[in-house]
Amino acid sequence: MTLLDVTGLSVDLGRAPRVRVLDDVSLRVRAGEVVGVVGESGSGKTTLARAILRAVPTAAGGIAVEDRDVTALRGRALRRWRRAGVAQYVFQDPLRSLDPGVTIFDSVAEGPRIAGRPRVEVTARVDAALAEVGLDAALAGRRPGELSGGQRQRAAIARALAVDPRLLILDEPVSALDAASRDRVVRSLIRLRDERRDSLGMLVISHDIGSLAALSDRLVVLYRGRIVEDGLTRQVVRAPQHPYTRLLISSVPLIGVEAPDREERASLRALVDA
């Protein structure tokens, strides 16, 4: 089942003359699938996520979540859709979603409480969400400042999961973490993908193609607002077709993938910038 269907999406930002940040972008996310979107800073990755959630206006194209055209939603209908929690967004910085003065339990419980869930169900949802991301239940009584960076990020993911979303959008979920914390978060996401294979799809945005290679089923390469490559992750990583993809891969050591030397990287950059 297709959970997210983006077709011909274009987004213009800024005042006149407006700048086209996304240009004719199309992609799909199916249930049980992790789609990685990779690109340098400024390539339009976060704008894509914000457009899906209707946080920025679109200039052209369509966005359907569970076959519902969300670009047509306005006012109360849009608020109801957001409150239903069908699509959830996880920020790069977990402190943007975790109130520093509130316990992890209360932060994770906020969504189910807003939805009017009974107290017993709220507690059950919080416990289940923390378990899904591998966080000890004893941490629920702590505040964000008392957790490590990796624990905070997993708590932010748990907060999104507590409302039982169908689509999870993660924006640079491991970019600010050290290697050990990054590994734990990636492993948590892989376990989540496997456990919710029939009900949850994930769109993971990152400039770190190494993490996406470990996590995603499909890889979409975004360059200057346009998709330049889209395919199965293994195929894209081992046999990239676009010079920009090859350049991204050359910047990160991947086991079993031969990286180009300095001269070849310079040639690739020249092709990309041409």
Secondary structure, DSSP 8 states (H G I E B T S, - for coil): -EEEEEEEEEEEESSSS-EEEEEEEEEEEETT-EEEEE--TTSSHHHHHHHHTTSS--SEEEEEETTEEGGG--HHHHHHHHHHTSEEEE-SSGGGTS-TTS-HHHHHHHHHHHTT--HHHHHHHHHHHHHHTT--GGGGGS-GGGS-HHHHHHHHHHHHHTT--SEEEEESTTTTS-HHHHHHHHHHHHHHHHHTTTT-EEEEEES-HHHHHHH-SEEEEEETTEEEEEEEHHHHHHS--SHHHHHHHHTS--TT-----HHHHHHHHHHHH-
